[in-house]
Amino acid sequence: MKKHVSILIPVGHTSLVNIVGTHQIFNQVNGFLTRQGREPIFEVELVGLSIPTNQTNGLFSVNPTRIISDIKKTDLIIIPAIHDEPRNIDESNKDFIPWLKKHYEAGAEIASLCVAAFFLASSGLLDGKQCSTHWVHADHFRKLYPQVQLVDDKIMTEDSGIYTSGGAYSFLNLLLYLIEKYAGREVAVLTAKTFMIDIEKDSQSPFIIFEGQKDHNDEPVKKAQEFIENNFEDKINVEQLASMFALSRRTLERRFKSATSNTISEYIQRVKMEVAKRSLESSTKNVNEVMFDVGYNDTKAFRSTFKKVTGLSPVAYKKKFNNLVEV
């Protein structure tokens, strides 16, 4: 039996890449199956609130094949990324919400791509569940939806029939996962080869750039962040840091965590690792030299922390992002 796939066409500045890419790849899978003498597995439709659906960037409009009231049953709903302020997105697309809930309760699965996780979270369907989104927007997402278990290092997540993908083109890896689930490993590998998608990627950690979370109004915490960033090579004592701003350690730690979503020790580690990453990307220094530069003298601890943050060893990271041979 065919799986009915509804690719939503939201109102707003929507990712046409998500829409066209999903439509093309799922229909290509049908072509693969037909050539193998098998029945096509996907019935793919573009589903919107109106025909046509204009995009707010003014460049495009999309013509859905159906509107939501036409869809009596669907098996998989794809929500493409929508690029706008969450409150604007929610208001413009609020009529999708009861439709999403109705079909999810009836057994449909839902996949949000990139920042579509914001819109899906606004429906309440992600409450208590894991999800991913673009790493750039992870801190903003956590503040808006603390009831959702964001795992921003993941390329994709699956939880109770809801799938999410990480940033930008990582949606392709989620599509491969869904193709393997519905059509089998052989077809998923063939799809990966045809579209030259790197199969089995599971982390966006190597691509994350840590810039520090300073979109808050706690001045002592901002000053503490700046001190850490300017003295990352030193051993920073939290007690001394607290005394610099006339705060108790407990108060500083509480306020720091609230403002940045990191503990002080986590923030220190992330700053050190970001400096190390940049050095490995652009310099001729070997791993040990970089390690000493950022204030580590324990090779095992440095490598362990680096891999925890990036998902790669320092050597593998340098090989991936630096065209110099020496590591």
Secondary structure per residue as TSV (DSSP state, phi and psi in degrees):
chain	resnum	aa	ss	phi	psi
A	1	M	-	360.0	136.0
A	2	K	-	-67.0	148.3
A	3	K	E	-93.7	121.5
A	4	H	E	-81.4	123.2
A	5	V	E	-111.5	122.3
A	6	S	E	-104.2	111.0
A	7	I	E	-91.8	112.3
A	8	L	E	-70.3	143.9
A	9	I	E	-115.3	88.7
A	10	P	-	-69.9	164.8
A	11	V	S	-85.5	131.2
A	12	G	S	132.7	-166.5
A	13	H	S	-88.6	90.7
A	14	T	B	-95.2	152.0
A	15	S	-	-73.7	103.8
A	16	L	H	-66.7	-27.7
A	17	V	H	-61.4	-44.8
A	18	N	H	-60.0	-44.6
A	19	I	H	-67.4	-54.8
A	20	V	H	-66.8	-40.6
A	21	G	H	-62.4	-45.5
A	22	T	H	-64.6	-44.9
A	23	H	H	-60.6	-45.9
A	24	Q	H	-66.5	-46.2
A	25	I	H	-69.0	-43.5
A	26	F	H	-64.7	-37.9
A	27	N	H	-71.2	-30.4
A	28	Q	H	-66.0	-37.5
A	29	V	H	-58.8	-42.8
A	30	N	H	-57.5	-39.8
A	31	G	H	-64.3	-42.1
A	32	F	H	-57.6	-47.7
A	33	L	H	-64.4	-40.5
A	34	T	H	-61.3	-42.6
A	35	R	H	-67.3	-22.7
A	36	Q	T	-89.0	4.2
A	37	G	T	78.9	19.8
A	38	R	-	-109.3	162.7
A	39	E	-	-75.6	139.6
A	40	P	-	-56.4	145.4
A	41	I	-	-104.9	-22.6
A	42	F	E	-112.0	136.2
A	43	E	E	-111.4	106.8
A	44	V	E	-104.8	127.8
A	45	E	E	-135.1	146.8
A	46	L	E	-90.1	125.3
A	47	V	E	-123.5	124.4
A	48	G	E	-133.1	-173.9
A	49	L	S	-91.2	-22.3
A	50	S	S	-154.4	160.1
A	51	I	S	-123.6	118.8
A	52	P	S	-79.5	171.8
A	53	T	E	-110.9	110.4
A	54	N	E	-77.1	146.4
A	55	Q	-	-99.1	138.4
A	56	T	T	-71.6	-10.7
A	57	N	T	-75.9	-6.8
A	58	G	S	79.6	-3.5
A	59	L	S	-91.8	-29.1
A	60	F	-	-136.8	159.4
A	61	S	E	-135.2	153.0
A	62	V	E	-120.6	137.2
A	63	N	-	-102.8	95.9
A	64	P	-	-59.7	150.2
A	65	T	S	-80.8	-24.5
A	66	R	E	-141.6	161.0
A	67	I	E	-106.9	162.7
A	68	I	G	-58.1	-33.8
A	69	S	G	-67.2	-17.9
A	70	D	G	-79.0	-20.1
A	71	I	-	-90.5	109.3
A	72	K	S	-88.9	-30.0
A	73	K	-	-150.7	137.1
A	74	T	-	-143.5	154.6
A	75	D	S	-103.8	-31.2
A	76	L	E	-143.1	127.1
A	77	I	E	-112.0	124.3
A	78	I	E	-105.1	125.0
A	79	I	E	-108.8	111.5
A	80	P	-	-74.2	162.5
A	81	A	-	-62.0	140.6
A	82	I	B	-122.4	123.8
A	83	H	-	-102.2	94.2
A	84	D	S	-170.4	175.2
A	85	E	-	-64.3	136.3
A	86	P	H	-51.9	-40.0
A	87	R	H	-65.4	-35.9
A	88	N	H	-68.5	-41.7
A	89	I	H	-61.1	-47.1
A	90	D	H	-61.5	-41.4
A	91	E	H	-68.6	-44.5
A	92	S	H	-68.7	-26.2
A	93	N	T	-118.1	19.0
A	94	K	T	-60.2	-26.3
A	95	D	T	-70.5	-16.9
A	96	F	H	-71.6	-29.4
A	97	I	H	-59.7	-55.3
A	98	P	H	-60.8	-32.5
A	99	W	H	-65.3	-44.2
A	100	L	H	-61.0	-46.6
A	101	K	H	-63.1	-42.6
A	102	K	H	-60.5	-46.0
A	103	H	H	-74.8	-32.9
A	104	Y	H	-64.2	-44.4
A	105	E	H	-64.8	-25.8
A	106	A	T	-85.6	-0.8
A	107	G	T	113.0	-2.3
A	108	A	-	-70.1	147.5
A	109	E	E	-96.4	156.3
A	110	I	E	-129.5	136.9
A	111	A	E	-126.6	121.2
A	112	S	E	-103.0	139.6
A	113	L	-	-108.6	126.6
A	114	C	T	55.6	-125.7
A	115	V	T	-76.3	1.6
A	116	A	H	-61.6	-16.4
A	117	A	H	-58.4	-30.9
A	118	F	H	-62.4	-47.1
A	119	F	H	-66.6	-42.4
A	120	L	H	-64.9	-38.2
A	121	A	H	-63.9	-33.8
A	122	S	H	-65.1	-21.0
A	123	S	T	-78.5	-15.8
A	124	G	T	88.7	-7.5
A	125	L	T	-71.4	-17.3
A	126	L	T	-94.4	-2.8
A	127	D	T	-56.0	126.4
A	128	G	T	76.9	2.4
A	129	K	S	-110.3	159.5
A	130	Q	E	-78.0	147.3
A	131	C	E	-156.5	164.4
A	132	S	-	-124.0	167.1
A	133	T	-	-160.6	-175.9
A	134	H	-	-64.4	132.8
A	135	W	G	-59.9	-27.5
A	136	V	G	-59.9	-33.1
A	137	H	G	-103.8	11.5
A	138	A	H	-61.6	-44.9
A	139	D	H	-65.8	-40.1
A	140	H	H	-63.2	-41.2
A	141	F	H	-61.8	-45.4
A	142	R	H	-60.0	-38.8
A	143	K	H	-69.4	-37.9
A	144	L	H	-76.8	-35.3
A	145	Y	-	-131.9	67.1
A	146	P	T	-64.5	-17.0
A	147	Q	T	-79.0	-6.8
A	148	V	S	-100.7	141.1
A	149	Q	E	-88.9	86.5
A	150	L	E	-75.6	128.9
A	151	V	-	-122.1	83.5
A	152	D	T	-73.5	-4.7
A	153	D	T	-85.5	-10.9
A	154	K	B	-88.8	141.3
A	155	I	S	-68.9	-35.0
A	156	M	E	-156.9	160.2
A	157	T	E	-135.2	157.9
A	158	E	E	-137.2	126.2
A	159	D	E	-153.6	112.1
A	160	S	T	55.8	43.1
A	161	G	T	80.5	11.4
A	162	I	E	-120.1	129.3
A	163	Y	E	-115.5	144.8
A	164	T	E	-137.4	153.3
A	165	S	E	-119.4	161.1
A	166	G	-	-77.4	-149.4
A	167	G	S	-77.3	146.7
A	168	A	G	51.3	-120.6
A	169	Y	G	-78.7	4.0
A	170	S	G	-66.1	-12.1
A	171	F	H	-59.8	-25.8
A	172	L	H	-63.4	-35.4
A	173	N	H	-70.1	-34.2
A	174	L	H	-66.8	-40.6
A	175	L	H	-60.6	-42.3
A	176	L	H	-60.5	-40.4
A	177	Y	H	-61.7	-44.1
A	178	L	H	-67.7	-37.9
A	179	I	H	-64.0	-43.2
A	180	E	H	-62.3	-40.2
A	181	K	H	-63.3	-42.9
A	182	Y	H	-90.9	-32.3
A	183	A	H	-118.1	-9.3
A	184	G	-	103.3	161.4
A	185	R	H	-62.9	-42.2
A	186	E	H	-59.0	-44.0
A	187	V	H	-69.8	-37.4
A	188	A	H	-63.2	-41.8
A	189	V	H	-65.6	-41.9
A	190	L	H	-61.8	-40.7
A	191	T	H	-63.1	-44.9
A	192	A	H	-59.9	-42.0
A	193	K	H	-69.1	-41.6
A	194	T	H	-64.4	-43.0
A	195	F	H	-96.7	3.6
A	196	M	T	53.9	51.2
A	197	I	-	-99.8	132.4
A	198	D	-	-73.1	101.7
A	199	I	T	-74.1	155.6
A	200	E	T	74.4	11.7
A	201	K	-	-69.9	134.7
A	202	D	-	-131.6	3.4
A	203	S	B	-141.0	140.4
A	204	Q	-	-103.5	8.1
A	205	S	G	-55.5	-40.9
A	206	P	G	-61.2	-18.3
A	207	F	G	-99.3	-7.7
A	208	I	-	-72.0	133.0
A	209	I	-	-109.0	118.7
A	210	F	-	-87.2	117.9
A	211	E	-	-115.0	0.9
A	212	G	-	78.5	139.3
A	213	Q	-	-97.5	102.0
A	214	K	-	-117.3	13.5
A	215	D	-	-86.4	55.7
A	216	H	S	-140.2	172.8
A	217	N	-	-114.5	19.2
A	218	D	-	-91.0	96.7
A	219	E	H	-62.2	-44.7
A	220	P	H	-57.2	-37.4
A	221	V	H	-67.8	-41.7
A	222	K	H	-59.8	-41.7
A	223	K	H	-66.4	-37.6
A	224	A	H	-64.2	-41.0
A	225	Q	H	-60.9	-45.9
A	226	E	H	-63.7	-38.6
A	227	F	H	-62.4	-44.9
A	228	I	H	-61.1	-44.1
A	229	E	H	-68.0	-28.4
A	230	N	H	-90.5	-9.6
A	231	N	S	-133.7	33.2
A	232	F	T	-61.5	-26.4
A	233	E	T	-77.4	-11.9
A	234	D	S	-93.4	162.2
A	235	K	-	-83.2	114.8
A	236	I	-	-98.6	122.0
A	237	N	-	-92.2	124.5
A	238	V	H	-63.5	-36.6
A	239	E	H	-61.8	-44.3
A	240	Q	H	-65.5	-38.7
A	241	L	H	-62.0	-42.2
A	242	A	H	-65.5	-41.7
A	243	S	H	-66.6	-28.3
A	244	M	H	-61.6	-28.6
A	245	F	T	-113.5	18.5
A	246	A	T	54.6	42.4
A	247	L	-	-125.3	153.5
A	248	S	-	-73.6	157.1
A	249	R	H	-57.5	-44.4
A	250	R	H	-62.5	-41.3
A	251	T	H	-66.8	-44.9
A	252	L	H	-62.6	-43.5
A	253	E	H	-62.9	-40.8
A	254	R	H	-65.1	-47.0
A	255	R	H	-68.6	-36.1
A	256	F	H	-64.2	-46.6
A	257	K	H	-63.0	-41.7
A	258	S	H	-64.8	-39.7
A	259	A	H	-79.9	-35.0
A	260	T	H	-113.8	-9.7
A	261	S	S	67.9	9.9
A	262	N	S	-123.8	149.1
A	263	T	-	-73.4	167.0
A	264	I	H	-62.0	-44.0
A	265	S	H	-64.6	-37.8
A	266	E	H	-63.6	-41.2
A	267	Y	H	-64.8	-42.5
A	268	I	H	-60.0	-45.4
A	269	Q	H	-61.5	-44.3
A	270	R	H	-64.6	-39.7
A	271	V	H	-63.2	-46.8
A	272	K	H	-59.8	-44.3
A	273	M	H	-68.6	-33.6
A	274	E	H	-66.7	-40.7
A	275	V	H	-64.0	-43.1
A	276	A	H	-61.7	-42.5
A	277	K	H	-59.2	-47.1
A	278	R	H	-64.1	-37.0
A	279	S	H	-67.5	-41.8
A	280	L	H	-66.5	-30.5
A	281	E	H	-72.2	-34.1
A	282	S	H	-125.7	-6.9
A	283	S	-	-112.5	172.2
A	284	T	-	-94.1	3.3
A	285	K	-	-66.9	145.6
A	286	N	-	-84.5	177.0
A	287	V	H	-62.1	-41.4
A	288	N	H	-65.2	-39.3
A	289	E	H	-64.0	-42.7
A	290	V	H	-63.9	-41.7
A	291	M	H	-57.0	-47.6
A	292	F	H	-66.4	-36.2
A	293	D	H	-60.5	-33.8
A	294	V	T	-97.5	12.4
A	295	G	T	91.0	16.2
A	296	Y	-	-101.9	143.7
A	297	N	-	-128.4	4.9
A	298	D	-	-109.6	106.9
A	299	T	H	-58.9	-43.3
A	300	K	H	-63.5	-43.2
A	301	A	H	-65.7	-41.3
A	302	F	H	-63.1	-49.1
A	303	R	H	-63.3	-39.5
A	304	S	H	-65.0	-44.7
A	305	T	H	-67.1	-41.5
A	306	F	H	-61.1	-44.7
A	307	K	H	-68.4	-34.6
A	308	K	H	-62.6	-38.6
A	309	V	H	-79.1	-42.2
A	310	T	H	-103.2	-17.0
A	311	G	S	82.0	-1.2
A	312	L	S	-129.8	154.5
A	313	S	-	-71.2	159.5
A	314	P	H	-56.7	-38.3
A	315	V	H	-65.7	-46.2
A	316	A	H	-64.6	-37.2
A	317	Y	H	-64.2	-43.9
A	318	K	H	-63.8	-40.6
A	319	K	H	-65.3	-33.2
A	320	K	H	-74.4	-39.4
A	321	F	H	-113.6	-2.8
A	322	N	-	-128.6	128.8
A	323	N	-	-84.2	8.7
A	324	L	-	-82.8	144.4
A	325	V	-	-78.8	-41.6
A	326	E	-	-65.5	130.2
A	327	V	-	-127.5	360.0
